[in-house]
Amino acid sequence: THGASHCGDVQSPNQYMFNLFKVVITTELMGQVAQTFGYSLQKKLNN
């Protein structure tokens, strides 16, 4: 059981970093989409 828990401890930071990376990428994509959507909406309103 000690070996298994040690293995989990080794995996944990990688999993954490992966989740953090995923969140950052998702946030970036959402920001890009919101920016593009807002820009096209602004152009429509101006026209």
DARA-V543701 format. One record per residue. RES is the residue in three letters. PSI is psi in whole degrees, 0 to 359 (none if undefined). D_LAST is the distance of its C-alpha to the last C-alpha in Angstrom with 1 decimal. Layout:
res=RES psi=PSI d_last=D_LAST
res=RES psi=PSI d_last=D_LAST
This chain:
res=THR psi=327 d_last=67.3
res=HIS psi=319 d_last=67.2
res=GLY psi=321 d_last=66.0
res=ALA psi=316 d_last=63.3
res=SER psi=323 d_last=62.0
res=HIS psi=319 d_last=62.1
res=CYS psi=319 d_last=60.0
res=GLY psi=321 d_last=57.5
res=ASP psi=322 d_last=57.4
res=VAL psi=321 d_last=56.7
res=GLN psi=328 d_last=53.8
res=SER psi=308 d_last=52.3
res=PRO psi=321 d_last=50.7
res=ASN psi=317 d_last=49.2
res=GLN psi=318 d_last=47.8
res=TYR psi=313 d_last=46.4
res=MET psi=320 d_last=44.8
res=PHE psi=315 d_last=43.3
res=ASN psi=319 d_last=41.8
res=LEU psi=315 d_last=40.5
res=PHE psi=317 d_last=39.0
res=LYS psi=317 d_last=37.4
res=VAL psi=317 d_last=35.9
res=VAL psi=314 d_last=34.5
res=ILE psi=316 d_last=33.0
res=THR psi=317 d_last=31.5
res=THR psi=317 d_last=30.0
res=GLU psi=314 d_last=28.6
res=LEU psi=316 d_last=27.0
res=MET psi=320 d_last=25.6
res=GLY psi=317 d_last=24.1
res=GLN psi=315 d_last=22.5
res=VAL psi=315 d_last=21.1
res=ALA psi=319 d_last=19.8
res=GLN psi=312 d_last=18.3
res=THR psi=316 d_last=16.6
res=PHE psi=315 d_last=15.4
res=GLY psi=321 d_last=14.2
res=TYR psi=313 d_last=12.3
res=SER psi=324 d_last=10.5
res=LEU psi=319 d_last=9.9
res=GLN psi=317 d_last=8.6
res=LYS psi=319 d_last=6.1
res=LYS psi=317 d_last=5.2
res=LEU psi=323 d_last=5.4
res=ASN psi=325 d_last=3.8
res=ASN psi=none d_last=0.0
